[in-house]
Each structure stands twice: as C-alpha cells, then as structure tokens.
Amino acid sequence: MPEARVIPLRQDGGRPRPRPAPRRASRPGIGSLTERTAAARGLDGDGRPTEEAVDAVEPATGGELAALPAPSGPTELEARVAEVGEFLQRRLTGRYAVDDFGFDRDLTENVVMPLLRPLYEKWFRVETIGTENVPTSGGALLVANHSGTLPLDALMTTVATHDDLPVPRYLRMLAADLVFGLPGVGAAARKAGHTLACNADAEALLSAGELVGVWPEGFKGIGKDFADRYKLQRFGRGGFVSAALRCGVPIIPCSIVGAEEIYPKIADLGPIARLLGVPYFPITPTWPLLGPLGLVPLPSKWYIEFGEPIHTDSYDPSAADDPMLVFNLTDQVRENIQQTLYRLLAGRRNAFLG
C-alpha cells in the first residue's frame, strides 16, 4: 500500500490565495485613460494646472488673463419696445407737458412725426433747400405757398423743419377756423401745435421764441384748379407781416413744389360744398370715381426751399400800423416765393421723377 502524503495546513484557513492579475507592460509615452484626460485638460497628476496650461491663456505681453468679449447691448427691436413702453407709461400716468395753446410735444415727437415720415421720405421723397436760412433759435415767421386740395403741404413742412434743419424745430402752424370746428380734427391739431390764424396767437408764439408757419393764400390757394397750379393767389391783408413787425422777427419765404400734383382738382361741386359747409368739394381724376382709393395722394416729387430771411428788427414796432409798409413787405414776400417757384419748376424734368 503506497505511503500517504501529508499536506500541511495553511495559516489562512485552507482557502487558496487569489492569483494577482498579470501586469501589462505600459507603452512608452502613453499613460492610463485618467492620466491622458487630465493631460488634455492641462492638469498634472494631482489635479493642478500645469505650467504649460497657464502660459497658454496668458497674453504674450503680460500676465493678465485674456479679456472676455463684452456683452452685446439690446437689439433695435428691444430698444424700440422699451421706448413704446416708456411712452405708454408717461401717457397713463400723465407725466407729459402741454403748453397754453394745447401743444403736446411728447405726442408730436412719438406719434405724429413717425406717422408723417413715411409720406415725407418714401412717398413724396421731399428734398429741402436752404435750411441754413431758418434760425436755429428765437422767433421767426415762415410764410409758404398753399396747394394740393388737402393741406398735406403744411404737414410735410412740419417734418422738414423738425428733421432737416441743423437744429430740429417744431413748426407752430396758424390754421383756419374751419380746422378747429371739425370733430376730432381740431383737438388733434391743437396737440400737434396748430393754433388759430389770428394776430394775437401769432404774436404770443413769436414773442415766446417759436417758429411759426403761415399759409396766407388759405383756401383760395389750396382749393384752386389744376389749371392754375403754381400761380399764387392773393396773400390776404398782410396780417402776418404786422405780427412779424411787432415782434421784430425775421420772415422766411418758403416755396413748395410738388404738392399741386397730389390731387389734381379738375372741377368743384359747389352745391355739395355748401351743403357740407366746406369751401369746395373737389373732383379729381381719382375722386370720387375710385372711392376711398381716390384719397391716396399721387406720388409726386417734392422740393421745399427756404429763402433768405427778410429782417424786420430794424423797424419800430409801431411800423406794424403803417398800411403802406405792410403792403410792400407782403408783396415782397409773395414775389420772392413766386419767383422761387418758377425757378424750381424750370429745373424739374418731371412732376413724379423730379
């Protein structure tokens, strides 16, 4: 019988020891995944930035970190929305001023002017001449020819004096009584800076240093037939000259070309005009034939020229009561505007192309 082998007991209770995992030989230059990730992030084995990583973010000329890009400001749309919100807040809280004549500067600046600018810039493509002749401050009386069946020439002149002058000015227009008798129109006209065409209001505004506008032809000019275009009508009794003499302010002749073609008046229905209580009821090639579409003005090319001022400060205020002097100055202003109209028309190739 073979001799039995005696196997000594192990100190760990007889359980076999696990074999250690075989070590893989590391490749030259390549560490573990953790080491490679840390190296890619610019960290050393202890998780601190390496010198190479610090040098990479420092500018070559100094030790400061590269500046981050400045945050961009609000977009144009966001700025516009903010302006509208501020405007509505002012209107709701009553934080806006109205002068003694009812002029609302805040409403004019933020509502009236933006509504008129597309007509001025895109539809009529108005060009202004002689803007340096309008004083940048102090009282002045702007006198212009009137035409166009509807008084768009006056509205476009207000945009010209606000947008095209070296220093923007609000034109305070003298309007006929009829304007303030129309429902809704009168209140809107007051807020836009219009007032009655009377010497008392004109002198008060001029004395306050305002730029005042007057259209002495009145309804005779605006409602004349297309056959009489650019022929100035009578300038009234010269009340505007008297106001300028009393206040000692310059008179600025203003000539407007292009307004005659927007609504060519070819006839007038007098009976309907009397029934409605208006000076005339015009018939144009598009009105009333095309209905509401006929109210769209034709896109004529406009020119507004401000002439050299006629100074009145050399006269005594009592000269306003001299009828001969008033007549002569009135005729001088009228002749100045008429000759300027002829010159502008002579240089115009086409009523719609300029």
C-alpha positions as CSV (number, residue, x, y, z in Angstrom):
1,M,0.0,0.0,0.0
2,P,1.6,3.4,-1.0
3,E,2.7,5.8,1.7
4,A,0.2,8.7,2.2
5,R,1.4,12.3,1.5
6,V,0.8,14.8,4.3
7,I,-0.2,18.3,3.1
8,P,0.5,21.0,5.7
9,L,-2.4,23.3,6.6
10,R,-2.2,27.0,5.6
11,Q,-2.5,29.8,8.1
12,D,-5.4,31.4,6.2
13,G,-7.8,28.5,6.9
14,G,-7.0,26.5,3.9
15,R,-8.6,28.9,1.3
16,P,-6.5,29.2,-1.8
17,R,-4.9,32.7,-2.3
18,P,-6.2,34.5,-5.4
19,R,-3.6,35.0,-8.0
20,P,-2.7,38.6,-8.7
21,A,-3.8,39.9,-12.1
22,P,-1.0,39.9,-14.6
23,R,0.5,43.4,-15.2
24,R,0.5,44.7,-18.7
25,A,3.6,46.3,-19.8
26,S,3.0,50.1,-20.3
27,R,3.7,51.6,-23.7
28,P,6.2,54.3,-23.8
29,G,4.6,57.8,-23.7
30,I,1.1,56.6,-23.1
31,G,-0.5,56.6,-19.6
32,S,-3.8,55.4,-18.3
33,L,-7.1,56.9,-19.5
34,T,-7.3,59.1,-16.4
35,E,-3.8,60.4,-16.9
36,R,-4.5,61.1,-20.6
37,T,-7.7,63.0,-19.8
38,A,-6.0,65.1,-17.2
39,A,-3.2,65.9,-19.5
40,A,-5.7,67.0,-22.2
41,R,-7.3,69.4,-19.7
42,G,-4.0,70.9,-18.7
43,L,-3.8,69.2,-15.3
44,D,-1.0,67.3,-13.6
45,G,-1.3,64.1,-11.7
46,D,-2.6,66.0,-8.6
47,G,-5.3,67.9,-10.5
48,R,-3.4,71.2,-10.5
49,P,-2.9,73.3,-13.8
50,T,0.4,72.6,-15.4
51,E,2.8,75.5,-16.3
52,E,2.1,74.9,-20.0
53,A,-1.7,75.4,-19.5
54,V,-1.2,78.6,-17.5
55,D,1.2,80.0,-20.2
56,A,-1.4,79.2,-22.9
57,V,-4.0,81.5,-21.5
58,E,-1.7,84.4,-20.7
59,P,-1.1,87.0,-23.4
60,A,2.4,87.3,-24.7
61,T,2.8,90.8,-23.4
62,G,1.6,90.5,-19.9
63,G,0.5,88.2,-17.2
64,E,-3.2,89.1,-17.2
65,L,-5.9,86.7,-18.4
66,A,-7.3,87.4,-21.9
67,A,-10.4,89.7,-21.7
68,L,-13.7,88.2,-22.2
69,P,-15.9,89.6,-25.0
70,A,-18.1,92.5,-23.9
71,P,-21.8,91.6,-23.6
72,S,-23.9,92.8,-26.5
73,G,-26.5,95.6,-25.9
74,P,-30.2,95.4,-26.6
75,T,-31.3,94.9,-30.2
76,E,-33.0,97.6,-32.2
77,L,-36.4,95.9,-31.7
78,E,-35.8,95.6,-27.9
79,A,-34.9,99.3,-27.7
80,R,-38.0,100.2,-29.7
81,V,-40.3,98.1,-27.5
82,A,-38.7,99.8,-24.4
83,E,-39.4,103.2,-25.9
84,V,-43.0,102.4,-26.6
85,G,-43.4,101.0,-23.1
86,E,-42.0,104.2,-21.6
87,F,-44.3,106.3,-23.8
88,L,-47.4,104.4,-22.7
89,Q,-46.3,104.7,-19.1
90,R,-46.0,108.5,-19.5
91,R,-49.4,108.8,-21.1
92,L,-51.1,106.6,-18.5
93,T,-49.5,108.4,-15.5
94,G,-49.9,111.9,-17.0
95,R,-46.1,112.7,-16.9
96,Y,-46.1,114.9,-20.0
97,A,-46.4,118.6,-20.6
98,V,-49.0,120.6,-22.6
99,D,-48.4,124.4,-23.2
100,D,-51.0,127.1,-23.1
101,F,-52.0,126.5,-26.7
102,G,-52.5,122.8,-26.2
103,F,-49.3,121.7,-27.9
104,D,-48.3,118.2,-26.7
105,R,-44.6,117.8,-27.5
106,D,-44.4,114.2,-26.3
107,L,-47.3,113.1,-28.5
108,T,-45.9,115.0,-31.5
109,E,-42.5,113.5,-31.2
110,N,-43.6,109.9,-30.7
111,V,-46.8,109.6,-32.7
112,V,-47.3,112.5,-35.2
113,M,-43.8,112.6,-36.6
114,P,-43.5,108.8,-37.1
115,L,-46.8,108.7,-38.9
116,L,-45.8,111.5,-41.3
117,R,-42.2,110.4,-42.0
118,P,-43.1,107.6,-44.5
119,L,-45.0,110.1,-46.6
120,Y,-42.2,112.6,-46.4
121,E,-39.3,110.2,-47.0
122,K,-40.7,107.4,-49.2
123,W,-43.8,108.6,-51.0
124,F,-43.1,112.3,-51.8
125,R,-39.3,111.9,-51.4
126,V,-39.0,115.5,-50.2
127,E,-35.8,117.4,-50.7
128,T,-35.1,120.6,-48.7
129,I,-33.0,123.5,-49.9
130,G,-31.7,126.5,-47.9
131,T,-32.2,125.0,-44.4
132,E,-29.4,127.3,-43.2
133,N,-31.8,130.3,-43.7
134,V,-34.0,129.2,-40.9
135,P,-32.8,130.5,-37.5
136,T,-31.8,127.8,-35.1
137,S,-33.4,129.6,-32.2
138,G,-35.7,132.6,-31.4
139,G,-38.9,133.7,-33.0
140,A,-39.3,133.5,-36.8
141,L,-42.2,133.6,-39.2
142,L,-42.2,131.0,-42.0
143,V,-44.5,132.0,-45.0
144,A,-45.3,129.4,-47.7
145,N,-47.5,128.9,-50.7
146,H,-50.5,126.7,-50.3
147,S,-51.8,124.0,-52.7
148,G,-52.8,120.4,-53.2
149,T,-56.6,120.3,-52.4
150,L,-55.8,118.8,-49.0
151,P,-53.3,120.6,-46.8
152,L,-50.5,118.0,-46.9
153,D,-48.0,120.6,-47.8
154,A,-48.3,122.2,-44.3
155,L,-47.8,118.8,-42.7
156,M,-44.7,118.0,-44.8
157,T,-43.3,121.4,-43.9
158,T,-43.5,120.5,-40.2
159,V,-41.4,117.4,-40.9
160,A,-38.9,119.4,-42.9
161,T,-38.3,121.9,-40.0
162,H,-38.0,119.1,-37.5
163,D,-35.9,116.6,-39.4
164,D,-33.8,118.5,-41.9
165,L,-32.8,121.7,-40.1
166,P,-29.4,121.8,-38.4
167,V,-31.3,122.1,-35.1
168,P,-34.7,120.5,-35.0
169,R,-37.6,122.9,-34.5
170,Y,-41.3,122.4,-34.1
171,L,-43.3,124.5,-36.6
172,R,-46.3,126.1,-34.9
173,M,-48.8,126.5,-37.7
174,L,-51.6,129.1,-37.9
175,A,-54.7,127.3,-39.2
176,A,-58.1,128.4,-40.3
177,D,-61.2,128.4,-38.0
178,L,-62.7,125.5,-40.1
179,V,-59.9,123.1,-38.9
180,F,-60.8,123.6,-35.3
181,G,-64.5,123.2,-36.0
182,L,-64.2,119.6,-37.4
183,P,-64.9,116.9,-34.8
184,G,-61.7,115.2,-33.7
185,V,-59.5,117.2,-36.1
186,G,-59.5,120.3,-34.0
187,A,-58.2,118.5,-30.9
188,A,-55.6,116.7,-32.9
189,A,-54.5,119.9,-34.5
190,R,-54.1,121.6,-31.1
191,K,-52.0,118.7,-29.8
192,A,-49.8,118.9,-32.9
193,G,-49.0,122.6,-32.3
194,H,-51.6,124.4,-34.5
195,T,-53.4,127.4,-33.4
196,L,-55.9,130.0,-34.8
197,A,-54.7,132.2,-37.6
198,C,-55.0,135.4,-35.7
199,N,-52.5,138.1,-34.8
200,A,-52.9,137.6,-31.0
201,D,-51.9,134.0,-31.1
202,A,-49.2,134.6,-33.7
203,E,-47.6,137.4,-31.7
204,A,-47.7,135.4,-28.5
205,L,-45.9,132.5,-30.1
206,L,-43.3,134.7,-31.8
207,S,-42.6,136.6,-28.6
208,A,-42.0,133.2,-26.9
209,G,-39.3,132.4,-29.5
210,E,-41.3,129.8,-31.5
211,L,-41.0,129.1,-35.2
212,V,-44.5,130.0,-36.6
213,G,-45.8,128.9,-40.0
214,V,-48.5,130.6,-42.1
215,W,-50.0,129.9,-45.5
216,P,-51.6,133.3,-46.5
217,E,-53.4,132.0,-49.6
218,G,-55.7,130.0,-47.3
219,F,-58.5,128.0,-49.1
220,K,-58.0,130.1,-52.2
221,G,-54.6,128.5,-52.7
222,I,-55.3,125.0,-51.6
223,G,-58.6,124.7,-53.5
224,K,-57.6,126.3,-56.8
225,D,-58.0,124.3,-60.1
226,F,-55.1,122.3,-61.5
227,A,-55.0,124.7,-64.5
228,D,-53.9,127.5,-62.1
229,R,-51.2,125.4,-60.4
230,Y,-48.2,127.3,-59.0
231,K,-49.9,130.7,-59.6
232,L,-50.0,132.4,-56.2
233,Q,-53.3,133.8,-55.0
234,R,-53.8,136.9,-53.0
235,F,-51.9,137.0,-49.7
236,G,-54.8,138.4,-47.7
237,R,-54.3,141.8,-45.9
238,G,-50.8,141.1,-44.6
239,G,-51.7,140.3,-41.1
240,F,-48.7,138.0,-40.8
241,V,-46.4,140.9,-41.7
242,S,-47.9,143.1,-38.9
243,A,-47.2,140.3,-36.4
244,A,-43.6,140.0,-37.5
245,L,-43.1,143.8,-37.3
246,R,-44.5,144.0,-33.8
247,C,-42.2,141.2,-32.6
248,G,-39.2,142.2,-34.6
249,V,-38.7,138.6,-36.0
250,P,-37.4,137.6,-39.5
251,I,-39.8,136.4,-42.2
252,I,-38.7,133.2,-44.0
253,P,-40.2,132.8,-47.5
254,C,-40.9,129.1,-48.2
255,S,-41.6,127.7,-51.7
256,I,-43.1,124.2,-52.1
257,V,-43.1,122.4,-55.4
258,G,-44.8,119.0,-55.8
259,A,-48.0,119.5,-53.8
260,E,-50.0,120.7,-56.7
261,E,-49.9,117.3,-58.3
262,I,-51.1,115.1,-55.5
263,Y,-54.8,115.7,-56.0
264,P,-55.3,117.4,-59.4
265,K,-58.5,119.4,-59.0
266,I,-60.4,119.5,-62.3
267,A,-63.9,120.5,-61.0
268,D,-65.8,121.7,-58.0
269,L,-69.3,120.6,-56.9
270,G,-70.4,123.9,-55.3
271,P,-73.9,122.7,-54.1
272,I,-72.4,119.7,-52.2
273,A,-69.7,122.0,-50.7
274,R,-72.4,124.4,-49.4
275,L,-74.4,121.5,-48.1
276,L,-71.4,120.2,-46.1
277,G,-70.3,123.7,-45.1
278,V,-66.8,123.4,-46.7
279,P,-65.2,125.9,-49.1
280,Y,-65.2,123.4,-52.0
281,F,-65.9,119.8,-52.9
282,P,-63.2,118.7,-55.3
283,I,-63.4,116.4,-58.3
284,T,-60.1,114.8,-59.3
285,P,-59.2,112.1,-61.8
286,T,-59.4,109.5,-58.9
287,W,-62.0,111.0,-56.6
288,P,-64.8,110.1,-56.2
289,L,-64.5,107.7,-59.1
290,L,-62.3,105.2,-57.2
291,G,-63.9,105.7,-53.8
292,P,-61.6,105.5,-50.8
293,L,-58.7,104.6,-53.1
294,G,-59.1,108.1,-54.7
295,L,-58.0,109.6,-51.4
296,V,-54.5,108.2,-51.9
297,P,-52.3,111.1,-53.0
298,L,-50.3,110.7,-56.2
299,P,-46.5,110.2,-55.5
300,S,-45.2,113.4,-56.9
301,K,-41.6,114.5,-56.2
302,W,-41.4,117.4,-53.7
303,Y,-39.0,120.3,-53.2
304,I,-39.1,122.7,-50.2
305,E,-36.9,125.7,-50.4
306,F,-36.4,128.1,-47.5
307,G,-35.4,131.5,-48.8
308,E,-33.2,134.2,-47.3
309,P,-34.9,135.9,-44.3
310,I,-36.4,139.3,-44.6
311,H,-35.4,141.1,-41.4
312,T,-37.9,143.3,-39.5
313,D,-35.9,144.2,-36.4
314,S,-34.7,147.5,-37.9
315,Y,-38.3,148.8,-37.8
316,D,-40.1,150.2,-34.9
317,P,-42.9,148.1,-33.6
318,S,-45.3,150.9,-34.4
319,A,-44.5,150.3,-38.1
320,A,-47.0,147.5,-37.9
321,D,-49.7,150.1,-38.1
322,D,-48.4,151.6,-41.4
323,P,-50.6,150.0,-44.1
324,M,-48.2,151.0,-46.9
325,L,-45.2,149.4,-45.3
326,V,-47.2,146.3,-44.5
327,F,-48.4,146.1,-48.1
328,N,-44.9,146.5,-49.5
329,L,-43.4,143.8,-47.3
330,T,-46.3,141.5,-48.1
331,D,-45.8,142.0,-51.8
332,Q,-42.0,141.4,-51.4
333,V,-42.6,138.1,-49.7
334,R,-45.2,137.0,-52.3
335,E,-42.9,137.9,-55.2
336,N,-40.0,136.1,-53.6
337,I,-42.0,132.9,-53.3
338,Q,-43.4,133.2,-56.8
339,Q,-40.0,133.6,-58.5
340,T,-38.6,130.7,-56.5
341,L,-41.5,128.5,-57.7
342,Y,-40.7,129.4,-61.3
343,R,-37.0,128.6,-60.8
344,L,-37.7,125.3,-59.2
345,L,-40.2,124.3,-61.9
346,A,-37.8,125.3,-64.6
347,G,-35.2,122.8,-63.2
348,R,-37.7,120.0,-62.8
349,R,-37.8,117.4,-65.5
350,N,-41.0,115.5,-64.4
351,A,-43.6,116.0,-61.7
352,F,-43.1,112.5,-60.4
353,L,-39.4,111.8,-61.1
354,G,-38.0,115.2,-60.2
